[in-house]
Amino acid sequence: MIVAKPIFGYNIITMRKNTITIIELIIVLCVIVVAVRVQNYNNIFPIPEDNTHKKQISVIYKYYVEWTLQSDEKKAKYKVISWLNGRLPSLSIPEGIIKAYINKFGFIDVTFKNGKHKIFHYPPLYPQYSPGSPIYK
């Protein structure tokens, strides 16, 4: 609410603390308009999903699971790293992979020729992943 107070003989227009100024109202409206436009833009032009290396990662996962079932997860990780770095000549390296290493969190980080990195996440093995499971027959 706007109140005119006489100060030194002049009527000074002051605002109470709980009122919203016109500038604040305009700012709020601008933020709402921008948010709606961004949402509409994202609906019209969605960000494409990055599936560029899905095939290579699926091949890595296949061998990782196979080697985990033969020994344990730690040995399987190191065998995958050896394979992707060319130290297992019996297996060909999937196309586009330059190198692989175990990062500080214990995950396999794969570097591709285009400069992208993919973190290879793997779930802990559950009983359904056992060698007798129909998934791996």
C-alpha positions as CSV (number, residue, x, y, z in Angstrom):
1,M,0.0,0.0,0.0
2,I,1.3,3.4,-1.0
3,V,1.3,6.1,1.7
4,A,2.1,9.8,1.3
5,K,4.1,11.1,4.3
6,P,4.9,14.7,4.8
7,I,8.7,15.0,5.3
8,F,10.3,18.4,5.5
9,G,7.1,19.9,4.0
10,Y,7.1,17.6,1.0
11,N,4.8,14.6,0.5
12,I,7.1,11.6,0.0
13,I,5.6,8.5,-1.3
14,T,6.7,5.5,0.7
15,M,6.0,1.8,0.5
16,R,5.2,-0.5,3.4
17,K,7.4,-3.6,3.9
18,N,4.7,-6.2,2.9
19,T,3.8,-4.7,-0.5
20,I,5.1,-5.7,-3.9
21,T,6.6,-3.0,-6.1
22,I,5.8,-2.8,-9.7
23,I,9.4,-3.6,-10.6
24,E,9.3,-6.8,-8.5
25,L,6.0,-7.8,-10.2
26,I,7.6,-7.2,-13.7
27,I,10.6,-9.3,-12.7
28,V,8.4,-12.2,-11.5
29,L,6.3,-12.0,-14.7
30,C,9.5,-12.0,-16.9
31,V,10.9,-15.1,-15.0
32,I,7.6,-16.9,-15.6
33,V,7.6,-16.0,-19.3
34,V,11.2,-17.1,-19.8
35,A,10.5,-20.4,-17.9
36,V,7.5,-21.1,-20.2
37,R,9.5,-20.4,-23.3
38,V,12.3,-22.6,-22.3
39,Q,9.9,-25.4,-21.5
40,N,8.3,-25.0,-24.9
41,Y,11.7,-24.9,-26.6
42,N,12.7,-28.2,-24.9
43,N,9.4,-29.8,-26.0
44,I,9.9,-28.7,-29.6
45,F,13.7,-29.4,-29.8
46,P,14.4,-32.2,-27.3
47,I,18.0,-32.9,-26.4
48,P,19.0,-36.1,-28.3
49,E,20.0,-39.1,-26.2
50,D,23.6,-40.1,-26.6
51,N,23.6,-43.7,-28.0
52,T,26.9,-43.5,-29.9
53,H,28.7,-46.2,-28.0
54,K,25.9,-48.3,-26.8
55,K,27.0,-51.4,-28.9
56,Q,30.6,-51.3,-27.6
57,I,29.5,-51.0,-24.0
58,S,27.1,-53.9,-24.4
59,V,30.0,-56.1,-25.7
60,I,32.1,-55.0,-22.7
61,Y,29.3,-55.9,-20.4
62,K,28.8,-59.3,-22.0
63,Y,32.5,-60.2,-21.4
64,Y,32.5,-58.6,-17.9
65,V,29.6,-60.8,-16.8
66,E,31.1,-63.9,-18.4
67,W,34.4,-63.3,-16.6
68,T,32.7,-62.4,-13.3
69,L,30.9,-65.8,-13.4
70,Q,34.2,-67.6,-13.9
71,S,36.1,-65.8,-11.1
72,D,35.2,-62.7,-9.1
73,E,34.3,-59.1,-9.9
74,K,37.8,-57.7,-9.2
75,K,39.5,-60.1,-11.5
76,A,36.9,-59.6,-14.1
77,K,37.4,-55.8,-14.0
78,Y,41.2,-56.2,-14.5
79,K,40.6,-58.7,-17.3
80,V,38.3,-56.2,-19.1
81,I,41.0,-53.5,-18.7
82,S,43.6,-55.8,-20.1
83,W,41.4,-56.7,-23.0
84,L,40.5,-53.1,-23.9
85,N,44.1,-52.0,-23.7
86,G,45.2,-54.7,-26.1
87,R,46.9,-57.1,-23.7
88,L,44.6,-60.1,-24.6
89,P,45.4,-60.9,-28.2
90,S,42.8,-63.6,-28.5
91,L,40.0,-61.0,-28.4
92,S,39.5,-58.1,-30.7
93,I,38.9,-54.7,-29.1
94,P,35.5,-53.2,-30.0
95,E,35.7,-50.5,-32.7
96,G,36.6,-47.0,-31.5
97,I,38.1,-47.8,-28.1
98,I,41.5,-46.2,-27.4
99,K,42.0,-47.2,-23.8
100,A,40.4,-48.1,-20.5
101,Y,41.2,-47.8,-16.9
102,I,39.7,-48.1,-13.4
103,N,38.8,-44.7,-12.1
104,K,39.1,-43.5,-8.5
105,F,35.5,-44.8,-7.7
106,G,36.3,-48.3,-8.9
107,F,34.4,-48.1,-12.2
108,I,35.8,-48.9,-15.6
109,D,36.3,-45.7,-17.7
110,V,36.5,-46.2,-21.4
111,T,38.0,-43.6,-23.8
112,F,36.9,-43.6,-27.4
113,K,38.5,-42.2,-30.5
114,N,36.2,-39.2,-30.7
115,G,37.4,-38.1,-27.3
116,K,34.3,-39.2,-25.3
117,H,34.6,-41.1,-22.0
118,K,32.0,-43.6,-20.9
119,I,31.8,-44.8,-17.4
120,F,31.0,-48.5,-17.4
121,H,28.6,-49.1,-14.6
122,Y,27.7,-52.7,-13.7
123,P,25.2,-53.9,-11.2
124,P,26.3,-56.2,-8.4
125,L,25.7,-59.8,-9.4
126,Y,22.6,-61.4,-8.0
127,P,21.5,-65.0,-8.0
128,Q,19.7,-64.6,-11.3
129,Y,23.1,-64.0,-12.9
130,S,24.4,-67.5,-11.9
131,P,25.8,-69.8,-14.7
132,G,22.6,-71.9,-14.6
133,S,20.4,-68.9,-15.2
134,P,18.4,-68.9,-18.5
135,I,19.8,-65.4,-19.2
136,Y,23.3,-66.8,-20.0
137,K,22.4,-70.1,-21.8
